[in-house]
Amino acid sequence: MMREFIMRARKAHTKPDVNLNELPQQGKMDSVCAAIAGALWISGDVRRDTAIHVVLEGPGNAPKTISFYGSEIRGLRHDERSMASYIADALKKGAWLELNEEAKVRTGIRVAKKSFERLVWEKKGKKMFVLDKDGRDIRDAEIPADCVIIFGSAEGLPAKTEKLFRDLRAEKISLGPTMLFAAHCPVIVNNEMDRRKP
């Protein structure tokens, strides 16, 4: 049973030479790093029942999917610069991967040469939700512990993914009436689910 987030970062750079001092200029890599930390880290621990996959589609060597698994992570720091350094390691490790190949970066982190569509399709056996401002309010939605929650970076999700979501019967849910930063989305989803625990 695992809650999985999928973030589509359409402009995040895929070149392995990530500049830790210029994360916003590298396709909003700072937002990607903050989303990863928000999905997994809590005070003094990591959410062991949660994973996040970020699909980077910006210039360099796209697509690259980097996955962080809370059940495996040990001793990793959660600040933005540390997150960016882990992403840089993943991009270096994954530079020569063929399409749909995967490699281990370190305990709890993997990298793959995998598209957003392929990743989503691989999760088709789980209940799937797409964050959308016009969707059903999350407080009215039944969300199982074993699920996939999809969201985009500031550019949003392209219209062409609508058919894929329909085919997989993904449900659109909203986090409220105000548009939020992408990095805030996993935090709010996790908080909502925490409140539902018996």
C-alpha positions in Angstrom: 0.0 0.0 0.0 1.6 3.2 -1.1 0.6 6.7 -2.0 2.5 7.8 -5.1 2.9 11.3 -6.5 3.8 12.0 -10.1 4.9 15.5 -10.9 5.3 16.5 -14.6 8.0 19.2 -14.7 7.8 20.3 -18.4 10.7 22.8 -18.3 13.0 21.3 -15.7 16.5 20.8 -17.1 17.8 17.3 -17.8 21.4 18.2 -18.2 23.6 16.6 -15.5 25.4 19.8 -14.7 22.8 21.2 -12.3 23.9 24.6 -10.9 22.9 24.6 -7.2 23.1 28.4 -7.2 20.6 28.9 -10.1 17.8 26.4 -9.5 15.0 28.7 -10.6 16.7 29.5 -13.9 16.9 25.7 -14.7 13.3 25.2 -15.5 12.0 25.9 -11.9 14.2 23.1 -10.4 13.7 24.8 -7.0 10.0 24.0 -7.3 10.7 20.3 -8.2 13.1 20.0 -5.2 10.5 21.6 -2.8 7.8 19.2 -4.1 9.9 16.2 -3.4 10.7 17.3 0.1 7.0 18.2 0.7 5.9 14.8 -0.5 8.2 12.8 1.7 9.6 14.6 4.7 7.9 15.3 8.0 9.3 16.5 11.3 12.1 14.2 12.3 11.2 11.4 9.8 10.2 10.4 6.3 6.7 9.2 5.1 7.5 5.5 4.7 4.2 4.8 2.8 4.9 7.5 0.1 6.9 7.8 -3.1 7.2 10.7 -5.6 8.2 10.4 -9.2 9.3 13.6 -11.0 9.3 13.6 -14.8 11.8 16.2 -16.1 11.1 17.2 -19.7 13.3 20.3 -20.1 16.4 20.8 -22.3 19.4 18.4 -22.2 18.4 14.7 -22.3 14.6 14.5 -21.7 12.6 12.7 -20.6 14.1 11.6 -17.3 12.0 10.2 -14.4 13.6 10.4 -11.0 11.9 8.4 -8.2 12.2 8.9 -4.5 10.9 6.0 -2.2 10.1 6.9 1.4 10.2 3.2 2.4 13.9 3.0 1.4 15.3 6.5 2.1 17.9 6.6 4.9 19.9 9.7 6.0 19.1 12.0 3.1 18.8 15.7 3.7 15.6 17.5 2.6 16.7 21.1 1.9 16.5 22.3 -1.7 20.2 22.3 -2.4 20.5 18.7 -1.2 17.5 17.6 -3.2 19.1 19.3 -6.3 22.4 17.5 -5.7 20.5 14.2 -5.6 18.8 15.1 -8.9 22.2 16.0 -10.4 23.6 12.6 -9.3 20.5 10.9 -10.9 20.9 12.8 -14.2 24.6 11.9 -14.3 23.8 8.2 -13.6 21.0 8.2 -16.1 22.8 10.1 -18.9 23.4 6.9 -21.0 20.2 5.0 -20.3 18.2 3.7 -23.2 14.4 4.3 -23.4 12.6 2.7 -20.4 15.9 1.6 -18.8 16.3 2.3 -15.1 19.2 2.6 -12.7 19.7 2.9 -9.0 21.2 6.2 -7.9 21.4 5.5 -4.2 19.2 3.9 -1.6 15.7 5.2 -2.1 16.4 7.0 -5.4 16.2 5.7 -9.0 16.4 7.2 -12.4 14.8 6.1 -15.7 14.7 7.3 -19.3 10.9 7.2 -19.2 8.2 9.4 -20.5 5.3 10.8 -18.4 2.8 8.8 -20.4 4.7 5.5 -20.0 5.0 6.1 -16.2 1.3 6.9 -15.8 0.3 3.8 -17.9 2.5 1.6 -15.7 0.5 2.7 -12.7 -2.9 1.8 -14.3 -3.7 -0.9 -11.6 -4.0 1.8 -8.9 -6.7 4.3 -8.3 -5.6 7.5 -10.0 -6.3 11.2 -9.3 -5.3 14.3 -11.2 -5.1 17.6 -9.5 -7.2 20.1 -11.4 -8.8 23.4 -10.2 -12.1 22.4 -11.8 -12.1 18.9 -10.2 -14.1 17.6 -7.3 -13.1 19.0 -3.9 -10.6 16.6 -2.3 -12.6 16.8 0.9 -15.5 15.1 -0.9 -13.4 12.5 -2.6 -12.7 8.9 -1.4 -8.9 8.4 -1.7 -7.6 5.0 -0.8 -4.2 4.5 0.8 -2.9 2.8 -2.4 -3.3 5.5 -5.0 -1.5 7.7 -7.6 -1.8 11.5 -7.5 -0.7 13.4 -10.6 0.1 17.1 -10.8 2.0 19.5 -13.1 4.5 22.2 -12.7 3.6 25.9 -13.3 3.0 25.1 -17.0 0.3 22.7 -16.1 -0.6 19.4 -17.8 -0.9 19.5 -21.6 -4.4 19.0 -23.1 -3.3 15.9 -25.0 -3.0 14.0 -21.7 -6.8 14.2 -21.2 -7.4 11.1 -23.3 -4.9 9.1 -21.3 -6.5 10.2 -18.1 -10.0 9.2 -19.4 -8.7 5.8 -20.6 -7.3 5.1 -17.1 -10.4 6.5 -15.4 -8.4 9.1 -13.4 -10.6 11.3 -11.2 -10.0 15.0 -11.2 -9.8 16.5 -7.7 -9.2 20.1 -6.5 -7.3 21.3 -3.5 -9.5 24.3 -3.1 -10.6 27.5 -4.8 -7.1 29.2 -4.8 -4.4 28.2 -7.3 -1.3 27.0 -5.4 2.3 26.5 -6.1 3.0 23.0 -7.4 5.4 22.4 -4.5 2.5 22.9 -2.0 0.3 20.3 -3.6 1.9 17.1 -2.0 1.9 18.8 1.4 -1.8 19.6 1.3 -2.7 16.1 0.0 -0.7 14.5 2.7 -2.2 16.7 5.4 -5.7 15.9 4.1 -5.0 12.1 4.3 -3.4 12.5 7.7 -6.6 13.9 9.0 -8.6 10.9 7.8 -6.5 8.3 9.6 -8.5 6.6 12.4 
